[in-house]
Amino acid sequence: MYKYIYGPIPTRRLGISLGVDLLVEKICSFNCVYCEVRKSSRLYRERGEYVPLADVLAELRDFMGNHPSPDYVTLSGSGEPTLHSGIGEFIRTVKREFPDVRVAVITNSSMLPLPEVRAELLAADVVLPSLDGVTEDAFIRIDRPHPAFHLRDIEKGIADFCREFHAAGENKQVWLEVFIVEGINDGDEHTDVLREVCRNLGVDRIQLNSLDRPGVEDWVKPAPMAVLEHIRERLSLPNTEIIRRSRSRSDIRSYRTDVENLILEFASRRPCTLEDLQEVTGLSREEVSRYLDVLEKEKIVTPEIGGEAGKPAIFYRKNQETETNETRK
């Protein structure tokens, strides 16, 4: 039983991801209204070795010595990972000892204004900063930051990091996550400001997200897919995608039962990867993922980790005992 490592788990964005928590407790600079961990009893701005880095690395080495390598080691967990003063050493150690494994860092962006933090992240492969509010009102209402952090500093920190990160090597990616909270940052005025800000950041992707599991505030509800689609269309920026999982058929515009049946036909014969189903259906990765989200929720298909040793993959298998669209007719 590991204390600092969890998973691996199949994920939409990062394939098979092994999570690493450098904090364990809720140590964070923000108290976001949508947080799925818990409310922050206090907010932090000082960096420190909140858990012993040697212990985290010992767990990672034990896992890697006894299991197939994941696609990514992902720094996330209970709070803001860049608050741990050893994050740079951790990333460098992973890249040195396990060069075939990619490292991802999920961050709320609060520490990116600090040059030393940006430098420590340069060895990572993918960094996923968030920027939920691009007006002071939206920023304060959604992220509820420690008063030491300011929106414009964070925006500049993201832009500086993108420039430095891309200069550090090829194939490095920055995926900006924007969490949509209805009534706060879903309006056209906020979207128009977001468009202008994103044009100057230099990120590789913009990912619109919404509530998937209950957050700390009961009033925060999942944004309807139509709202997310409208924001994406109004942004009109390349590589903008929606990562909120589709919860029902009504979430997918023009849901086609023939596509569902085609997916199930192949998944009942043998486990299929998302790429297999893309080829079969002729649909994009995002579109196939939406169908799979619905079928997973209804327990019609199940994701499994498989593949060759050292090369894991996510396969989808049809649950034979589950009623499907065809049997419901």
C-alpha positions as CSV (number, residue, x, y, z in Angstrom):
1,M,0.0,0.0,0.0
2,Y,1.5,3.3,-1.1
3,K,1.2,6.6,0.6
4,Y,2.3,9.0,-2.1
5,I,1.5,7.1,-5.3
6,Y,-1.9,6.1,-6.6
7,G,-3.1,4.3,-9.7
8,P,-2.2,3.8,-12.5
9,I,-5.5,4.9,-13.9
10,P,-6.7,5.2,-17.5
11,T,-7.2,8.9,-18.3
12,R,-8.5,10.7,-21.4
13,R,-5.7,13.2,-21.6
14,L,-2.6,11.3,-20.5
15,G,-3.3,7.6,-21.3
16,I,-2.3,5.4,-18.4
17,S,-1.2,7.7,-15.7
18,L,0.5,7.0,-12.4
19,G,-0.4,9.7,-9.9
20,V,2.1,11.1,-7.5
21,D,1.0,13.3,-4.5
22,L,3.8,15.5,-3.1
23,L,1.6,16.9,-0.4
24,V,-0.9,14.2,1.0
25,E,-2.7,16.9,3.0
26,K,-4.7,19.7,1.4
27,I,-1.9,22.2,1.0
28,C,-2.9,24.7,-1.7
29,S,-2.7,28.4,-2.6
30,F,-6.3,28.4,-3.8
31,N,-9.6,27.3,-2.4
32,C,-11.4,26.6,-5.7
33,V,-15.2,26.3,-5.5
34,Y,-15.0,23.1,-7.7
35,C,-12.3,21.3,-5.9
36,E,-12.9,17.6,-5.6
37,V,-10.6,17.1,-2.6
38,R,-12.0,19.3,0.2
39,K,-12.1,22.9,1.4
40,S,-8.9,24.4,2.4
41,S,-8.6,25.1,6.1
42,R,-5.8,27.6,5.3
43,L,-4.1,28.9,2.2
44,Y,-0.4,28.5,1.6
45,R,2.1,30.7,-0.3
46,E,5.4,29.3,1.1
47,R,7.2,26.4,-0.5
48,G,8.6,23.6,1.5
49,E,9.4,19.9,1.7
50,Y,5.9,19.1,2.9
51,V,6.5,15.3,2.6
52,P,10.0,13.7,2.5
53,L,11.1,13.6,-1.2
54,A,13.2,10.5,-0.5
55,D,10.1,8.6,0.7
56,V,8.2,9.6,-2.5
57,L,11.1,8.5,-4.7
58,A,11.4,5.2,-2.8
59,E,7.7,4.4,-3.5
60,L,8.1,5.3,-7.1
61,R,11.1,3.0,-7.5
62,D,9.3,0.2,-5.8
63,F,6.3,0.6,-8.1
64,M,8.4,0.8,-11.3
65,G,10.4,-2.2,-10.3
66,N,7.3,-4.4,-9.9
67,H,4.8,-3.1,-12.5
68,P,4.7,-2.2,-16.2
69,S,5.7,1.4,-16.9
70,P,2.8,3.9,-17.2
71,D,2.5,6.4,-20.1
72,Y,2.9,9.3,-17.6
73,V,3.9,10.0,-14.1
74,T,1.6,12.8,-13.1
75,L,2.1,15.2,-10.3
76,S,-1.2,16.2,-8.9
77,G,-3.1,15.0,-5.8
78,S,-4.2,16.8,-2.7
79,G,-3.1,20.3,-3.4
80,E,-0.7,22.4,-5.5
81,P,2.4,20.3,-6.3
82,T,4.6,23.3,-7.1
83,L,4.5,24.3,-3.4
84,H,6.8,21.3,-2.8
85,S,10.3,22.6,-2.9
86,G,11.6,19.2,-4.3
87,I,9.4,19.1,-7.4
88,G,12.3,19.9,-9.7
89,E,14.5,17.2,-8.2
90,F,11.6,14.7,-8.4
91,I,11.1,15.4,-12.1
92,R,14.8,15.2,-13.0
93,T,15.1,11.9,-11.1
94,V,12.2,10.4,-13.0
95,K,13.6,11.5,-16.3
96,R,17.1,10.2,-15.4
97,E,16.0,6.8,-14.0
98,F,13.0,6.1,-16.2
99,P,13.7,7.9,-19.5
100,D,10.9,6.2,-21.4
101,V,8.2,7.6,-19.0
102,R,6.8,11.0,-19.6
103,V,6.2,13.4,-16.7
104,A,3.1,15.6,-16.5
105,V,2.4,18.4,-13.9
106,I,-1.1,19.6,-13.1
107,T,-0.9,23.1,-11.5
108,N,-3.2,25.9,-10.6
109,S,-0.5,28.3,-12.1
110,S,-0.2,30.3,-8.9
111,M,3.6,29.7,-8.5
112,L,4.5,30.3,-12.2
113,P,5.4,33.9,-11.6
114,L,8.4,32.6,-9.7
115,P,11.4,32.1,-12.0
116,E,12.8,29.2,-9.9
117,V,9.5,27.3,-10.1
118,R,9.4,27.7,-13.9
119,A,13.0,26.4,-14.1
120,E,12.1,23.4,-12.0
121,L,9.4,22.4,-14.4
122,L,11.5,22.5,-17.5
123,A,12.4,18.8,-17.4
124,A,8.7,17.8,-17.5
125,D,7.1,16.7,-20.8
126,V,3.6,18.2,-20.4
127,V,2.4,20.9,-18.0
128,L,-1.3,21.6,-17.5
129,P,-1.8,25.0,-15.9
130,S,-5.2,26.3,-15.1
131,L,-6.7,29.8,-15.7
132,D,-10.3,29.8,-14.7
133,G,-11.0,33.5,-14.5
134,V,-9.5,36.2,-16.7
135,T,-11.3,39.1,-14.9
136,E,-10.6,39.9,-11.3
137,D,-14.2,39.1,-10.3
138,A,-14.2,35.7,-11.9
139,F,-10.7,34.9,-10.6
140,I,-11.6,35.7,-7.0
141,R,-15.1,34.1,-7.1
142,I,-13.9,30.8,-8.6
143,D,-10.4,30.2,-7.3
144,R,-10.6,32.1,-4.0
145,P,-6.8,32.6,-3.9
146,H,-4.4,33.5,-1.1
147,P,-4.3,37.3,-1.2
148,A,-0.6,37.2,-2.2
149,F,-1.5,36.0,-5.7
150,H,-2.7,38.3,-8.4
151,L,-4.3,37.5,-11.7
152,R,-2.1,39.5,-14.0
153,D,1.1,38.1,-12.4
154,I,-0.2,34.6,-13.0
155,E,-1.1,35.3,-16.7
156,K,2.4,36.7,-17.2
157,G,3.9,33.7,-15.4
158,I,2.1,31.3,-17.8
159,A,3.3,33.2,-20.8
160,D,6.9,33.3,-19.5
161,F,6.7,29.6,-18.7
162,C,5.4,28.7,-22.2
163,R,8.3,30.6,-23.8
164,E,10.9,29.0,-21.6
165,F,9.4,25.6,-21.7
166,H,9.2,25.4,-25.5
167,A,12.8,26.7,-25.8
168,A,13.9,23.9,-23.4
169,G,13.3,21.1,-25.9
170,E,11.1,19.6,-28.6
171,N,7.8,17.9,-28.0
172,K,7.1,19.8,-24.8
173,Q,3.4,20.7,-24.5
174,V,1.4,23.2,-22.3
175,W,-2.3,22.4,-22.1
176,L,-4.3,25.3,-20.5
177,E,-7.3,24.1,-18.5
178,V,-10.3,26.5,-18.0
179,F,-12.9,25.3,-15.6
180,I,-16.3,26.7,-16.5
181,V,-18.6,27.7,-13.7
182,E,-22.1,28.7,-14.8
183,G,-23.0,32.3,-14.0
184,I,-19.4,33.4,-13.4
185,N,-17.1,32.7,-16.4
186,D,-19.5,31.3,-19.0
187,G,-20.7,34.6,-20.5
188,D,-19.7,36.1,-23.8
189,E,-17.9,39.0,-22.2
190,H,-15.7,36.7,-20.2
191,T,-15.1,34.5,-23.2
192,D,-14.0,37.4,-25.3
193,V,-11.4,38.5,-22.7
194,L,-10.3,34.8,-22.5
195,R,-9.7,34.8,-26.2
196,E,-7.4,37.8,-26.1
197,V,-5.5,36.5,-23.1
198,C,-5.0,33.0,-24.7
199,R,-3.7,34.5,-27.9
200,N,-0.8,36.0,-25.9
201,L,0.0,33.0,-23.7
202,G,1.6,30.6,-26.2
203,V,-0.1,27.4,-24.9
204,D,-0.5,24.4,-27.2
205,R,-4.0,23.5,-26.2
206,I,-7.0,25.1,-24.5
207,Q,-9.1,22.6,-22.6
208,L,-12.6,23.6,-21.3
209,N,-13.6,21.6,-18.3
210,S,-16.6,21.4,-16.1
211,L,-17.7,19.5,-12.9
212,D,-17.5,15.7,-13.2
213,R,-17.7,14.8,-9.5
214,P,-19.1,16.8,-6.6
215,G,-17.0,19.8,-5.6
216,V,-16.7,21.5,-2.2
217,E,-19.6,23.9,-3.0
218,D,-23.0,22.4,-3.6
219,W,-24.1,25.3,-5.8
220,V,-21.5,24.5,-8.4
221,K,-23.2,22.4,-11.1
222,P,-21.8,20.8,-14.4
223,A,-22.0,23.3,-17.2
224,P,-24.3,21.9,-20.0
225,M,-22.5,20.7,-23.1
226,A,-24.3,23.3,-25.1
227,V,-22.7,26.0,-23.0
228,L,-19.2,24.5,-23.4
229,E,-19.7,24.1,-27.2
230,H,-20.8,27.8,-27.4
231,I,-17.7,28.9,-25.5
232,R,-15.5,26.8,-27.8
233,E,-17.1,28.2,-30.9
234,R,-16.9,31.8,-29.6
235,L,-13.2,31.4,-28.7
236,S,-12.5,30.3,-32.2
237,L,-8.9,29.4,-31.3
238,P,-7.0,26.4,-32.7
239,N,-6.7,23.3,-30.5
240,T,-9.6,24.2,-28.2
241,E,-11.3,21.1,-26.8
242,I,-13.9,20.1,-24.3
243,I,-12.7,17.5,-21.7
244,R,-15.7,17.3,-19.5
245,R,-17.0,13.7,-19.7
246,S,-20.4,13.2,-21.4
247,R,-22.8,11.9,-18.9
248,S,-25.8,11.0,-21.1
249,R,-26.8,10.7,-24.7
250,S,-28.4,14.2,-24.5
251,D,-24.9,15.6,-23.9
252,I,-23.9,14.6,-27.4
253,R,-25.4,16.6,-30.2
254,S,-27.0,14.3,-32.7
255,Y,-26.2,11.1,-30.8
256,R,-26.2,8.3,-33.4
257,T,-27.3,4.9,-32.3
258,D,-25.6,3.4,-35.4
259,V,-22.3,4.6,-34.0
260,E,-23.0,3.2,-30.6
261,N,-23.9,-0.2,-32.2
262,L,-20.8,-0.2,-34.3
263,I,-18.6,0.5,-31.2
264,L,-20.4,-2.3,-29.3
265,E,-20.1,-4.7,-32.1
266,F,-16.4,-4.5,-32.2
267,A,-16.0,-4.2,-28.4
268,S,-17.9,-7.5,-28.0
269,R,-15.6,-9.4,-30.4
270,R,-12.4,-8.2,-28.8
271,P,-11.1,-5.4,-26.5
272,C,-10.5,-2.3,-28.6
273,T,-8.4,0.8,-28.0
274,L,-9.7,4.3,-28.6
275,E,-7.5,4.4,-31.7
276,D,-9.1,1.1,-33.0
277,L,-12.6,2.6,-32.6
278,Q,-11.5,5.8,-34.4
279,E,-10.5,3.8,-37.4
280,V,-13.7,1.7,-37.3
281,T,-16.1,4.7,-36.9
282,G,-14.2,7.3,-38.9
283,L,-14.8,9.8,-36.0
284,S,-12.3,12.0,-34.2
285,R,-10.7,11.0,-30.9
286,E,-12.9,13.5,-29.1
287,E,-16.1,12.2,-30.6
288,V,-15.3,8.6,-29.9
289,S,-14.4,9.5,-26.3
290,R,-17.8,11.1,-25.8
291,Y,-19.6,7.9,-26.8
292,L,-17.3,5.8,-24.6
293,D,-18.0,8.1,-21.6
294,V,-21.7,7.5,-22.0
295,L,-21.2,3.7,-22.4
296,E,-18.9,3.6,-19.4
297,K,-21.4,5.5,-17.2
298,E,-24.1,3.0,-18.2
299,K,-21.7,0.1,-17.5
300,I,-22.1,-1.1,-21.1
301,V,-18.3,-1.0,-21.6
302,T,-15.4,-1.3,-19.2
303,P,-11.9,0.2,-19.7
304,E,-9.1,-2.2,-18.9
305,I,-5.3,-1.7,-18.8
306,G,-3.5,-4.2,-21.0
307,G,-0.9,-4.3,-23.7
308,E,2.7,-5.6,-23.9
309,A,5.1,-5.5,-21.0
310,G,6.3,-1.9,-20.7
311,K,3.8,-0.7,-23.3
312,P,0.4,-0.5,-21.5
313,A,-2.7,0.6,-23.3
314,I,-6.4,1.2,-22.5
315,F,-8.8,-1.3,-24.0
316,Y,-12.6,-1.2,-24.0
317,R,-14.6,-4.3,-23.5
318,K,-18.3,-4.8,-23.8
319,N,-20.0,-6.1,-20.7
320,Q,-22.0,-9.0,-22.1
321,E,-24.6,-9.0,-19.3
322,T,-25.5,-5.3,-19.8
323,E,-28.6,-4.3,-21.8
324,T,-27.7,-2.4,-24.9
325,N,-29.5,-0.1,-27.3
326,E,-30.3,-3.1,-29.6
327,T,-31.7,-5.3,-26.8
328,R,-33.8,-2.4,-25.5
329,K,-35.8,-2.3,-28.8
